[in-house]
């Protein structure tokens, strides 16, 4: 199997495409055959036990392990079989984070009937201040009662790298940005195989409508494949 030599350039192009798409004003009407998979990929040139020549190996979110708001370690394997909706925030954020959380809350409430199939994940990019106690306080401030929503804190550098390399969004410390951190307002949809299936502007109503439609379609696709 040969690694794609153009991963970095392709990754940059894909991120630019995602940012353009997240601002689209009209939701797309999709079918199960055109729900995209984002990120760089490999084409198999040498058969193995798992792959045959010509197979496509799609971008996969890396394995992770974080402490949640209840002081419980949560990892990617714990959520096996579910789809994820993720974002990257920090609780002392003076700008977009609270609105992002409120919009995520609205989506969670709209999809209550599917709560056993979807896990909501909010990763803190400011773990020095976002302790377990602070995450719990933030949840209370936003009156969040959902059982399928994890607020997660861990190593800052690992989180920054994971945001960009795995979830395909930007998050980093930046003294010139409000609150000292620059990050994407996007929500990331990940399927049960940890493939990124969509990136949506969480503060854009059209983007959220597209997200909800894509979640329902993704669940339909996954259900029909079992």
N, CA and C atoms as a LAMMPS dump frame, in Angstrom:
ITEM: TIMESTEP
0
ITEM: NUMBER OF ATOMS
678
ITEM: BOX BOUNDS ff ff ff
-5.0000000000000000e+02 5.0000000000000000e+02
-5.0000000000000000e+02 5.0000000000000000e+02
-5.0000000000000000e+02 5.0000000000000000e+02
ITEM: ATOMS id mol type element x y z
1 1 1 N 0.86 -1.186 0
2 1 2 C 0 0 0
3 1 3 C 0.896 1.236 0
4 2 1 N 0.613 2.146 -0.891
5 2 2 C 1.443 3.332 -1.062
6 2 3 C 0.758 4.555 -0.476
7 3 1 N 1.489 5.286 0.342
8 3 2 C 0.941 6.524 0.906
9 3 3 C 0.797 7.574 -0.19
10 4 1 N -0.27 8.281 -0.175
11 4 2 C -0.53 9.336 -1.151
12 4 3 C 0.444 10.495 -0.926
13 5 1 N 1.216 10.845 -1.936
14 5 2 C 2.23 11.889 -1.792
15 5 3 C 1.634 13.289 -1.669
16 6 1 N 0.375 13.391 -2.014
17 6 2 C -0.22 14.719 -2.05
18 6 3 C -1.146 14.972 -0.872
19 7 1 N -0.968 14.244 0.242
20 7 2 C -1.874 14.384 1.385
21 7 3 C -1.948 15.811 1.902
22 8 1 N -0.799 16.449 2.076
23 8 2 C -0.806 17.786 2.668
24 8 3 C -1.531 18.788 1.781
25 9 1 N -1.22 18.765 0.479
26 9 2 C -1.885 19.682 -0.437
27 9 3 C -3.368 19.371 -0.523
28 10 1 N -3.69 18.081 -0.572
29 10 2 C -5.095 17.681 -0.648
30 10 3 C -5.836 18.087 0.613
31 11 1 N -5.177 17.91 1.764
32 11 2 C -5.807 18.301 3.019
33 11 3 C -6.113 19.789 3.055
34 12 1 N -5.175 20.607 2.556
35 12 2 C -5.397 22.044 2.515
36 12 3 C -6.569 22.395 1.61
37 13 1 N -6.628 21.728 0.455
38 13 2 C -7.739 21.963 -0.472
39 13 3 C -9.066 21.584 0.156
40 14 1 N -9.088 20.448 0.856
41 14 2 C -10.325 19.975 1.464
42 14 3 C -10.802 20.938 2.539
43 15 1 N -9.87 21.451 3.351
44 15 2 C -10.249 22.417 4.382
45 15 3 C -10.843 23.68 3.759
46 16 1 N -10.249 24.132 2.661
47 16 2 C -10.783 25.307 1.975
48 16 3 C -12.181 25.019 1.435
49 17 1 N -12.36 23.821 0.898
50 17 2 C -13.679 23.435 0.374
51 17 3 C -14.709 23.378 1.491
52 18 1 N -14.307 22.843 2.652
53 18 2 C -15.222 22.742 3.786
54 18 3 C -15.664 24.13 4.241
55 19 1 N -14.718 25.074 4.326
56 19 2 C -15.066 26.425 4.747
57 19 3 C -16.028 27.077 3.757
58 20 1 N -15.811 26.836 2.465
59 20 2 C -16.708 27.364 1.458
60 20 3 C -18.081 26.729 1.584
61 21 1 N -18.113 25.41 1.748
62 21 2 C -19.381 24.69 1.836
63 21 3 C -20.18 25.106 3.068
64 22 1 N -19.473 25.354 4.195
65 22 2 C -20.179 25.675 5.436
66 22 3 C -20.946 26.987 5.334
67 23 1 N -20.617 27.813 4.338
68 23 2 C -21.316 29.081 4.171
69 23 3 C -22.427 28.998 3.124
70 24 1 N -22.619 27.818 2.544
71 24 2 C -23.652 27.647 1.523
72 24 3 C -25.016 27.99 2.098
73 25 1 N -25.812 28.739 1.342
74 25 2 C -27.081 29.22 1.854
75 25 3 C -28.224 28.229 1.662
76 26 1 N -28.137 27.363 0.665
77 26 2 C -29.229 26.443 0.375
78 26 3 C -28.833 25.024 0.734
79 27 1 N -29.567 24.354 1.64
80 27 2 C -29.235 22.962 1.972
81 27 3 C -29.326 22.077 0.742
82 28 1 N -28.43 21.139 0.639
83 28 2 C -28.433 20.206 -0.477
84 28 3 C -29.377 19.051 -0.19
85 29 1 N -30.082 18.597 -1.204
86 29 2 C -30.9 17.399 -1.081
87 29 3 C -30.022 16.22 -1.472
88 30 1 N -29.67 15.407 -0.496
89 30 2 C -28.741 14.316 -0.738
90 30 3 C -29.477 12.981 -0.789
91 31 1 N -28.809 12.019 -1.393
92 31 2 C -29.239 10.623 -1.301
93 31 3 C -28.147 9.866 -0.581
94 32 1 N -28.425 8.616 -0.231
95 32 2 C -27.435 7.833 0.505
96 32 3 C -26.176 7.56 -0.309
97 33 1 N -26.253 7.799 -1.622
98 33 2 C -25.097 7.547 -2.476
99 33 3 C -24.159 8.741 -2.596
100 34 1 N -24.584 9.918 -2.143
101 34 2 C -23.708 11.079 -2.303
102 34 3 C -23.397 11.801 -1
103 35 1 N -23.637 11.156 0.138
104 35 2 C -23.179 11.721 1.406
105 35 3 C -21.655 11.606 1.427
106 36 1 N -20.94 12.722 1.486
107 36 2 C -19.49 12.679 1.261
108 36 3 C -18.696 12.118 2.439
109 37 1 N -17.448 11.761 2.148
110 37 2 C -16.452 11.453 3.167
111 37 3 C -15.317 12.445 2.963
112 38 1 N -14.967 13.173 4.039
113 38 2 C -13.964 14.22 3.947
114 38 3 C -12.587 13.72 4.377
115 39 1 N -11.567 14.438 3.915
116 39 2 C -10.21 14.151 4.33
117 39 3 C -9.412 13.437 3.252
118 40 1 N -8.09 13.433 3.423
119 40 2 C -7.206 12.752 2.485
120 40 3 C -7.43 11.249 2.558
121 41 1 N -7.093 10.548 1.494
122 41 2 C -7.314 9.107 1.439
123 41 3 C -6.165 8.412 0.708
124 42 1 N -6.105 7.092 0.865
125 42 2 C -5.113 6.267 0.186
126 42 3 C -5.811 5.305 -0.77
127 43 1 N -5.128 4.954 -1.847
128 43 2 C -5.58 3.913 -2.749
129 43 3 C -4.641 2.719 -2.588
130 44 1 N -5.202 1.544 -2.332
131 44 2 C -4.399 0.342 -2.099
132 44 3 C -3.767 -0.124 -3.403
133 45 1 N -2.458 -0.285 -3.399
134 45 2 C -1.738 -0.782 -4.578
135 45 3 C -1.142 -2.161 -4.342
136 46 1 N -1.203 -2.625 -3.084
137 46 2 C -0.707 -3.961 -2.752
138 46 3 C -1.704 -4.61 -1.81
139 47 1 N -2.268 -5.737 -2.21
140 47 2 C -3.315 -6.393 -1.437
141 47 3 C -2.797 -6.856 -0.073
142 48 1 N -3.683 -6.792 0.92
143 48 2 C -3.406 -7.296 2.265
144 48 3 C -4.572 -8.188 2.68
145 49 1 N -4.52 -8.675 3.929
146 49 2 C -5.629 -9.489 4.431
147 49 3 C -6.922 -8.678 4.53
148 50 1 N -6.788 -7.377 4.704
149 50 2 C -7.953 -6.527 4.912
150 50 3 C -8.413 -5.78 3.663
151 51 1 N -7.488 -5.562 2.708
152 51 2 C -7.808 -4.748 1.55
153 51 3 C -7.341 -5.408 0.259
154 52 1 N -8.065 -5.13 -0.807
155 52 2 C -7.636 -5.594 -2.124
156 52 3 C -7.169 -4.408 -2.949
157 53 1 N -6.431 -4.656 -4.005
158 53 2 C -5.901 -3.593 -4.85
159 53 3 C -7.059 -2.763 -5.401
160 54 1 N -6.895 -1.45 -5.306
161 54 2 C -7.929 -0.547 -5.793
162 54 3 C -8.867 -0.048 -4.716
163 55 1 N -8.856 -0.673 -3.535
164 55 2 C -9.697 -0.2 -2.439
165 55 3 C -9.278 1.212 -2.012
166 56 1 N -10.244 1.963 -1.546
167 56 2 C -9.971 3.293 -1.009
168 56 3 C -9.984 3.237 0.512
169 57 1 N -8.939 3.741 1.118
170 57 2 C -8.874 3.836 2.577
171 57 3 C -9.113 5.298 2.933
172 58 1 N -10.27 5.563 3.529
173 58 2 C -10.668 6.928 3.794
174 58 3 C -10.066 7.457 5.1
175 59 1 N -9.995 8.77 5.171
176 59 2 C -9.548 9.456 6.381
177 59 3 C -10.364 8.985 7.584
178 60 1 N -9.667 8.729 8.695
179 60 2 C -10.311 8.238 9.912
180 60 3 C -9.885 9.09 11.101
181 61 1 N -10.842 9.465 11.939
182 61 2 C -10.526 10.187 13.172
183 61 3 C -9.708 9.269 14.08
184 62 1 N -8.628 9.781 14.62
185 62 2 C -7.76 8.986 15.475
186 62 3 C -8.47 8.569 16.767
187 63 1 N -7.946 7.539 17.411
188 63 2 C -8.473 7.134 18.713
189 63 3 C -8.124 8.206 19.741
190 64 1 N -9.001 8.394 20.705
191 64 2 C -8.777 9.424 21.717
192 64 3 C -9.317 8.968 23.065
193 65 1 N -8.855 9.631 24.129
194 65 2 C -9.325 9.359 25.484
195 65 3 C -9.278 10.667 26.272
196 66 1 N -10.43 11.073 26.844
197 66 2 C -10.535 12.34 27.559
198 66 3 C -11.355 12.152 28.841
199 67 1 N -11.158 13.072 29.759
200 67 2 C -11.935 13.106 30.995
201 67 3 C -13.193 13.932 30.751
202 68 1 N -14.356 13.406 31.177
203 68 2 C -15.592 14.156 30.937
204 68 3 C -16.036 14.935 32.175
205 69 1 N -17.183 15.562 32.089
206 69 2 C -17.693 16.436 33.145
207 69 3 C -18.016 15.709 34.445
208 70 1 N -18.076 14.386 34.378
209 70 2 C -18.35 13.583 35.573
210 70 3 C -17.101 12.879 36.093
211 71 1 N -15.941 13.354 35.655
212 71 2 C -14.649 12.76 36.055
213 71 3 C -14.512 11.308 35.593
214 72 1 N -15.132 10.979 34.478
215 72 2 C -15.054 9.639 33.901
216 72 3 C -14.249 9.713 32.614
217 73 1 N -13.33 8.771 32.456
218 73 2 C -12.558 8.724 31.218
219 73 3 C -13.433 8.147 30.109
220 74 1 N -13.547 8.889 29.021
221 74 2 C -14.318 8.481 27.856
222 74 3 C -13.356 8.351 26.687
223 75 1 N -13.451 7.253 25.953
224 75 2 C -12.601 7.125 24.771
225 75 3 C -13.422 6.743 23.553
226 76 1 N -12.786 6.81 22.405
227 76 2 C -13.48 6.565 21.149
228 76 3 C -14.078 5.166 21.083
229 77 1 N -13.433 4.206 21.716
230 77 2 C -13.942 2.834 21.696
231 77 3 C -15.244 2.712 22.485
232 78 1 N -15.4 3.533 23.518
233 78 2 C -16.641 3.519 24.308
234 78 3 C -17.853 3.882 23.459
235 79 1 N -17.611 4.64 22.396
236 79 2 C -18.708 5.145 21.564
237 79 3 C -18.847 4.363 20.264
238 80 1 N -18.25 3.192 20.238
239 80 2 C -18.3 2.356 19.039
240 80 3 C -19.749 2.049 18.674
241 81 1 N -20.058 2.153 17.38
242 81 2 C -21.407 1.875 16.905
243 81 3 C -22.304 3.091 16.854
244 82 1 N -21.82 4.232 17.392
245 82 2 C -22.599 5.463 17.357
246 82 3 C -21.983 6.449 16.364
247 83 1 N -22.792 7.405 15.919
248 83 2 C -22.234 8.527 15.183
249 83 3 C -21.989 9.662 16.17
250 84 1 N -21.071 10.556 15.822
251 84 2 C -20.699 11.64 16.721
252 84 3 C -20.998 12.979 16.057
253 85 1 N -21.376 13.938 16.885
254 85 2 C -21.418 15.331 16.46
255 85 3 C -20.512 16.098 17.418
256 86 1 N -19.446 16.669 16.895
257 86 2 C -18.405 17.25 17.74
258 86 3 C -18.18 18.727 17.447
259 87 1 N -17.702 19.445 18.474
260 87 2 C -17.197 20.795 18.282
261 87 3 C -16.052 21.036 19.256
262 88 1 N -15.357 22.15 19.063
263 88 2 C -14.204 22.515 19.898
264 88 3 C -14.465 23.91 20.458
265 89 1 N -14.498 23.998 21.795
266 89 2 C -14.881 25.233 22.473
267 89 3 C -13.988 25.459 23.689
268 90 1 N -14.185 26.581 24.391
269 90 2 C -13.633 26.752 25.731
270 90 3 C -14.615 27.579 26.537
271 91 1 N -14.746 27.262 27.794
272 91 2 C -15.862 27.79 28.581
273 91 3 C -15.709 29.257 28.961
274 92 1 N -14.482 29.807 28.88
275 92 2 C -14.283 31.229 29.168
276 92 3 C -14.333 32.071 27.899
277 93 1 N -14.739 31.486 26.83
278 93 2 C -14.812 32.154 25.536
279 93 3 C -15.808 33.321 25.59
280 94 1 N -15.384 34.531 25.183
281 94 2 C -16.285 35.688 25.242
282 94 3 C -17.061 35.915 23.943
283 95 1 N -16.909 35.018 22.981
284 95 2 C -17.535 35.272 21.683
285 95 3 C -18.438 34.129 21.232
286 96 1 N -17.939 33.233 20.402
287 96 2 C -18.827 32.296 19.696
288 96 3 C -19.178 31.019 20.464
289 97 1 N -18.448 30.693 21.517
290 97 2 C -18.634 29.373 22.142
291 97 3 C -20.016 29.186 22.758
292 98 1 N -20.486 30.164 23.497
293 98 2 C -21.817 30.035 24.088
294 98 3 C -22.902 29.911 23.022
295 99 1 N -22.869 30.746 21.967
296 99 2 C -23.837 30.534 20.887
297 99 3 C -23.699 29.157 20.236
298 100 1 N -22.475 28.67 20.056
299 100 2 C -22.282 27.333 19.499
300 100 3 C -22.948 26.283 20.383
301 101 1 N -22.731 26.414 21.696
302 101 2 C -23.312 25.454 22.625
303 101 3 C -24.835 25.501 22.593
304 102 1 N -25.387 26.688 22.497
305 102 2 C -26.843 26.818 22.431
306 102 3 C -27.402 26.201 21.155
307 103 1 N -26.696 26.381 20.036
308 103 2 C -27.159 25.781 18.781
309 103 3 C -27.004 24.256 18.821
310 104 1 N -25.93 23.789 19.425
311 104 2 C -25.747 22.346 19.583
312 104 3 C -26.849 21.777 20.47
313 105 1 N -27.206 22.518 21.479
314 105 2 C -28.288 22.1 22.378
315 105 3 C -29.606 21.974 21.624
316 106 1 N -29.882 22.922 20.741
317 106 2 C -31.102 22.868 19.938
318 106 3 C -31.122 21.627 19.048
319 107 1 N -29.992 21.309 18.451
320 107 2 C -29.906 20.11 17.608
321 107 3 C -30.122 18.862 18.449
322 108 1 N -29.496 18.835 19.62
323 108 2 C -29.651 17.689 20.522
324 108 3 C -31.114 17.485 20.876
325 109 1 N -31.8 18.567 21.186
326 109 2 C -33.207 18.472 21.567
327 109 3 C -34.078 18.031 20.39
328 110 1 N -33.746 18.503 19.203
329 110 2 C -34.525 18.114 18.022
330 110 3 C -34.358 16.633 17.695
331 111 1 N -33.221 16.067 18.088
332 111 2 C -32.93 14.671 17.761
333 111 3 C -33.039 13.764 18.994
334 112 1 N -33.849 14.173 19.952
335 112 2 C -34 13.393 21.187
336 112 3 C -34.385 11.953 20.918
337 113 1 N -35.232 11.724 19.932
338 113 2 C -35.692 10.36 19.634
339 113 3 C -34.57 9.469 19.104
340 114 1 N -33.45 10.075 18.72
341 114 2 C -32.313 9.325 18.181
342 114 3 C -31.128 9.329 19.147
343 115 1 N -31.373 9.683 20.391
344 115 2 C -30.284 9.905 21.346
345 115 3 C -29.453 8.656 21.615
346 116 1 N -30.013 7.479 21.407
347 116 2 C -29.248 6.254 21.635
348 116 3 C -28.3 5.939 20.481
349 117 1 N -28.405 6.701 19.395
350 117 2 C -27.578 6.462 18.206
351 117 3 C -26.532 7.545 17.976
352 118 1 N -26.66 8.66 18.692
353 118 2 C -25.785 9.813 18.463
354 118 3 C -25.131 10.242 19.771
355 119 1 N -23.838 10.539 19.714
356 119 2 C -23.146 11.1 20.873
357 119 3 C -22.655 12.497 20.508
358 120 1 N -22.954 13.464 21.36
359 120 2 C -22.49 14.837 21.172
360 120 3 C -21.2 15.02 21.974
361 121 1 N -20.195 15.629 21.348
362 121 2 C -18.871 15.769 21.961
363 121 3 C -18.41 17.216 21.867
364 122 1 N -18.12 17.818 23.009
365 122 2 C -17.547 19.165 23.035
366 122 3 C -16.178 19.087 23.69
367 123 1 N -15.138 19.256 22.878
368 123 2 C -13.763 19.179 23.36
369 123 3 C -13.275 20.566 23.782
370 124 1 N -12.739 20.669 24.99
371 124 2 C -12.184 21.939 25.439
372 124 3 C -10.8 22.151 24.845
373 125 1 N -10.54 23.364 24.362
374 125 2 C -9.218 23.707 23.858
375 125 3 C -8.452 24.542 24.886
376 126 1 N -9.027 24.653 26.091
377 126 2 C -8.41 25.428 27.177
378 126 3 C -8.43 24.603 28.466
379 127 1 N -7.735 23.458 28.485
380 127 2 C -7.817 22.558 29.637
381 127 3 C -7.23 23.137 30.926
382 128 1 N -6.387 24.147 30.831
383 128 2 C -5.82 24.745 32.045
384 128 3 C -6.905 25.373 32.903
385 129 1 N -7.922 25.919 32.261
386 129 2 C -9.041 26.509 33.001
387 129 3 C -10.283 25.618 32.999
388 130 1 N -10.402 24.79 31.989
389 130 2 C -11.587 23.944 31.887
390 130 3 C -11.4 22.625 32.64
391 131 1 N -11.455 22.729 33.941
392 131 2 C -11.412 21.546 34.803
393 131 3 C -12.754 20.827 34.729
394 132 1 N -12.815 19.66 35.339
395 132 2 C -14.075 18.921 35.398
396 132 3 C -15.153 19.774 36.066
397 133 1 N -14.783 20.432 37.165
398 133 2 C -15.746 21.268 37.89
399 133 3 C -16.244 22.413 37.017
400 134 1 N -15.337 23.007 36.244
401 134 2 C -15.733 24.119 35.376
402 134 3 C -16.647 23.63 34.245
403 135 1 N -16.351 22.464 33.696
404 135 2 C -17.216 21.912 32.648
405 135 3 C -18.626 21.682 33.18
406 136 1 N -18.7 21.163 34.39
407 136 2 C -20.002 20.911 35.006
408 136 3 C -20.759 22.222 35.236
409 137 1 N -20.031 23.24 35.643
410 137 2 C -20.629 24.551 35.85
411 137 3 C -21.143 25.118 34.523
412 138 1 N -20.369 24.957 33.472
413 138 2 C -20.756 25.44 32.147
414 138 3 C -22.029 24.744 31.669
415 139 1 N -22.124 23.45 31.906
416 139 2 C -23.322 22.685 31.541
417 139 3 C -24.543 23.236 32.267
418 140 1 N -24.371 23.536 33.54
419 140 2 C -25.473 24.09 34.33
420 140 3 C -25.851 25.485 33.829
421 141 1 N -24.864 26.283 33.454
422 141 2 C -25.138 27.621 32.929
423 141 3 C -26.007 27.565 31.677
424 142 1 N -25.845 26.508 30.9
425 142 2 C -26.596 26.365 29.65
426 142 3 C -27.806 25.436 29.801
427 143 1 N -28.097 25.035 31.029
428 143 2 C -29.269 24.195 31.313
429 143 3 C -29.303 22.952 30.421
430 144 1 N -28.163 22.312 30.306
431 144 2 C -28.052 21.101 29.482
432 144 3 C -28.332 19.877 30.343
433 145 1 N -29.271 19.064 29.92
434 145 2 C -29.635 17.854 30.664
435 145 3 C -29.43 16.591 29.839
436 146 1 N -28.973 16.726 28.606
437 146 2 C -28.816 15.57 27.713
438 146 3 C -27.815 14.569 28.281
439 147 1 N -28.169 13.295 28.211
440 147 2 C -27.295 12.223 28.692
441 147 3 C -26.288 11.787 27.625
442 148 1 N -26.53 12.179 26.374
443 148 2 C -25.657 11.755 25.277
444 148 3 C -24.753 12.897 24.803
445 149 1 N -24.322 13.717 25.772
446 149 2 C -23.443 14.857 25.452
447 149 3 C -22.287 14.863 26.427
448 150 1 N -21.077 14.667 25.901
449 150 2 C -19.864 14.649 26.71
450 150 3 C -19.095 15.95 26.528
451 151 1 N -18.756 16.611 27.634
452 151 2 C -17.845 17.749 27.62
453 151 3 C -16.496 17.218 28.092
454 152 1 N -15.462 17.409 27.275
455 152 2 C -14.216 16.662 27.441
456 152 3 C -13.018 17.59 27.6
457 153 1 N -12.13 17.218 28.511
458 153 2 C -10.919 17.999 28.739
459 153 3 C -9.707 17.076 28.765
460 154 1 N -8.603 17.547 28.179
461 154 2 C -7.391 16.735 28.101
462 154 3 C -6.2 17.596 27.727
463 155 1 N -5.169 16.986 27.172
464 155 2 C -3.957 17.707 26.814
465 155 3 C -4.229 18.727 25.706
466 156 1 N -3.791 19.961 25.931
467 156 2 C -4.101 21.037 24.996
468 156 3 C -3.475 20.825 23.629
469 157 1 N -2.205 20.494 23.574
470 157 2 C -1.532 20.324 22.29
471 157 3 C -2.117 19.149 21.513
472 158 1 N -2.394 18.055 22.197
473 158 2 C -2.996 16.896 21.534
474 158 3 C -4.373 17.251 20.968
475 159 1 N -5.12 18.048 21.717
476 159 2 C -6.451 18.452 21.253
477 159 3 C -6.352 19.339 20.021
478 160 1 N -5.413 20.287 20.037
479 160 2 C -5.22 21.149 18.87
480 160 3 C -4.875 20.331 17.627
481 161 1 N -3.956 19.38 17.807
482 161 2 C -3.545 18.54 16.681
483 161 3 C -4.691 17.668 16.202
484 162 1 N -5.446 17.113 17.139
485 162 2 C -6.56 16.248 16.764
486 162 3 C -7.644 17.027 16.031
487 163 1 N -7.905 18.254 16.492
488 163 2 C -8.907 19.087 15.826
489 163 3 C -8.567 19.232 14.351
490 164 1 N -7.305 19.545 14.059
491 164 2 C -6.902 19.812 12.679
492 164 3 C -6.704 18.541 11.873
493 165 1 N -5.964 17.595 12.43
494 165 2 C -5.598 16.404 11.667
495 165 3 C -6.718 15.39 11.553
496 166 1 N -7.556 15.286 12.574
497 166 2 C -8.611 14.275 12.567
498 166 3 C -9.987 14.844 12.245
499 167 1 N -10.361 15.926 12.937
500 167 2 C -11.705 16.478 12.76
501 167 3 C -11.762 17.574 11.685
502 168 1 N -10.597 17.944 11.154
503 168 2 C -10.506 18.851 10.006
504 168 3 C -11.009 20.268 10.297
505 169 1 N -10.812 20.718 11.533
506 169 2 C -11.132 22.098 11.898
507 169 3 C -9.941 22.699 12.637
508 170 1 N -9.938 24.016 12.756
509 170 2 C -8.813 24.711 13.368
510 170 3 C -9.105 25.053 14.819
511 171 1 N -8.109 24.861 15.682
512 171 2 C -8.2 25.279 17.084
513 171 3 C -6.784 25.49 17.604
514 172 1 N -6.524 26.665 18.15
515 172 2 C -5.173 26.936 18.639
516 172 3 C -5.175 28.152 19.548
517 173 1 N -4.174 28.215 20.413
518 173 2 C -4.008 29.378 21.275
519 173 3 C -3.563 30.559 20.427
520 174 1 N -4.177 31.731 20.672
521 174 2 C -3.879 32.918 19.873
522 174 3 C -4.187 34.154 20.713
523 175 1 N -3.152 34.859 21.111
524 175 2 C -3.315 36 22.011
525 175 3 C -4.119 37.133 21.383
526 176 1 N -4.212 37.168 20.054
527 176 2 C -4.937 38.236 19.376
528 176 3 C -6.421 37.939 19.216
529 177 1 N -6.843 36.71 19.53
530 177 2 C -8.241 36.323 19.377
531 177 3 C -8.993 36.512 20.691
532 178 1 N -10.299 36.715 20.641
533 178 2 C -11.093 36.888 21.866
534 178 3 C -10.914 35.713 22.823
535 179 1 N -10.517 36.026 24.056
536 179 2 C -10.335 34.974 25.041
537 179 3 C -9.016 34.24 24.941
538 180 1 N -8.193 34.574 23.922
539 180 2 C -6.871 33.97 23.793
540 180 3 C -6.81 32.714 22.962
541 181 1 N -7.913 32.357 22.301
542 181 2 C -7.927 31.151 21.463
543 181 3 C -8.664 31.438 20.157
544 182 1 N -8.119 30.895 19.07
545 182 2 C -8.79 30.962 17.774
546 182 3 C -9.28 29.561 17.431
547 183 1 N -10.532 29.467 17.004
548 183 2 C -11.06 28.141 16.674
549 183 3 C -12.242 28.248 15.733
550 184 1 N -12.542 27.151 15.095
551 184 2 C -13.627 27.086 14.125
552 184 3 C -14.989 27.045 14.816
553 185 1 N -16.015 27.667 14.222
554 185 2 C -17.368 27.559 14.752
555 185 3 C -18.103 26.332 14.198
556 186 1 N -17.364 25.462 13.515
557 186 2 C -17.996 24.352 12.816
558 186 3 C -18.327 23.167 13.721
559 187 1 N -19.38 22.459 13.34
560 187 2 C -19.751 21.183 13.946
561 187 3 C -19.329 20.079 12.976
562 188 1 N -18.806 18.98 13.525
563 188 2 C -18.258 17.913 12.698
564 188 3 C -19.071 16.641 12.898
565 189 1 N -19.539 16.067 11.797
566 189 2 C -20.312 14.828 11.824
567 189 3 C -19.394 13.66 11.482
568 190 1 N -19.354 12.661 12.361
569 190 2 C -18.47 11.502 12.201
570 190 3 C -19.317 10.238 12.247
571 191 1 N -19.09 9.316 11.31
572 191 2 C -19.905 8.106 11.279
573 191 3 C -19.36 7.036 12.221
574 192 1 N -20.021 5.891 12.279
575 192 2 C -19.664 4.843 13.229
576 192 3 C -18.288 4.226 12.959
577 193 1 N -17.742 4.476 11.765
578 193 2 C -16.398 3.992 11.427
579 193 3 C -15.341 5.085 11.576
580 194 1 N -15.719 6.189 12.2
581 194 2 C -14.85 7.332 12.474
582 194 3 C -14.414 8.072 11.21
583 195 1 N -15.245 8.011 10.161
584 195 2 C -15.023 8.819 8.964
585 195 3 C -15.78 10.144 9.115
586 196 1 N -15.133 11.241 8.744
587 196 2 C -15.793 12.544 8.782
588 196 3 C -16.756 12.638 7.595
589 197 1 N -18.041 12.826 7.895
590 197 2 C -19.052 12.852 6.839
591 197 3 C -19.611 14.237 6.567
592 198 1 N -19.253 15.213 7.397
593 198 2 C -19.706 16.566 7.143
594 198 3 C -19.121 17.544 8.141
595 199 1 N -18.906 18.785 7.701
596 199 2 C -18.448 19.881 8.562
597 199 3 C -19.359 21.068 8.268
598 200 1 N -19.993 21.608 9.314
599 200 2 C -21.075 22.57 9.139
600 200 3 C -20.86 23.785 10.039
601 201 1 N -21.163 24.943 9.533
602 201 2 C -21.097 26.157 10.346
603 201 3 C -22.219 26.104 11.38
604 202 1 N -21.865 25.917 12.632
605 202 2 C -22.854 25.756 13.681
606 202 3 C -23.664 26.996 13.971
607 203 1 N -23.179 28.155 13.514
608 203 2 C -23.882 29.407 13.758
609 203 3 C -24.753 29.832 12.575
610 204 1 N -24.788 28.989 11.551
611 204 2 C -25.549 29.277 10.348
612 204 3 C -26.778 28.379 10.299
613 205 1 N -27.967 28.983 10.199
614 205 2 C -29.207 28.2 10.254
615 205 3 C -29.293 27.186 9.122
616 206 1 N -28.886 27.587 7.925
617 206 2 C -28.921 26.671 6.792
618 206 3 C -27.961 25.502 7.01
619 207 1 N -26.788 25.821 7.57
620 207 2 C -25.829 24.768 7.873
621 207 3 C -26.38 23.769 8.872
622 208 1 N -27.1 24.249 9.868
623 208 2 C -27.676 23.352 10.871
624 208 3 C -28.786 22.491 10.276
625 209 1 N -29.589 23.071 9.386
626 209 2 C -30.63 22.286 8.721
627 209 3 C -30.006 21.174 7.88
628 210 1 N -28.924 21.517 7.182
629 210 2 C -28.222 20.51 6.389
630 210 3 C -27.667 19.411 7.296
631 211 1 N -27.122 19.808 8.427
632 211 2 C -26.56 18.859 9.377
633 211 3 C -27.623 17.873 9.857
634 212 1 N -28.769 18.369 10.266
635 212 2 C -29.829 17.499 10.775
636 212 3 C -30.287 16.534 9.682
637 213 1 N -30.44 17.042 8.46
638 213 2 C -30.833 16.171 7.349
639 213 3 C -29.783 15.1 7.094
640 214 1 N -28.511 15.486 7.173
641 214 2 C -27.431 14.528 6.921
642 214 3 C -27.315 13.493 8.032
643 215 1 N -27.584 13.893 9.278
644 215 2 C -27.582 12.933 10.381
645 215 3 C -28.635 11.853 10.143
646 216 1 N -29.827 12.264 9.771
647 216 2 C -30.903 11.305 9.527
648 216 3 C -30.569 10.397 8.354
649 217 1 N -29.974 10.979 7.309
650 217 2 C -29.576 10.18 6.152
651 217 3 C -28.472 9.195 6.521
652 218 1 N -27.502 9.661 7.303
653 218 2 C -26.398 8.791 7.711
654 218 3 C -26.897 7.615 8.526
655 219 1 N -27.819 7.866 9.443
656 219 2 C -28.389 6.789 10.238
657 219 3 C -29.158 5.808 9.365
658 220 1 N -29.827 6.313 8.334
659 220 2 C -30.536 5.45 7.399
660 220 3 C -29.554 4.567 6.619
661 221 1 N -28.45 5.188 6.17
662 221 2 C -27.427 4.449 5.43
663 221 3 C -26.807 3.364 6.304
664 222 1 N -26.455 3.731 7.534
665 222 2 C -25.833 2.756 8.433
666 222 3 C -26.807 1.643 8.788
667 223 1 N -28.082 1.982 8.969
668 223 2 C -29.079 0.974 9.299
669 223 3 C -29.292 -0.017 8.192
670 224 1 N -29.242 0.477 6.925
671 224 2 C -29.486 -0.396 5.793
672 224 3 C -28.312 -1.302 5.485
673 225 1 N -27.126 -0.96 6.054
674 225 2 C -25.931 -1.76 5.781
675 225 3 C -25.734 -2.881 6.78
676 226 1 N -26.633 -2.979 7.777
677 226 2 C -26.474 -3.984 8.824
678 226 3 C -27.425 -5.156 8.581
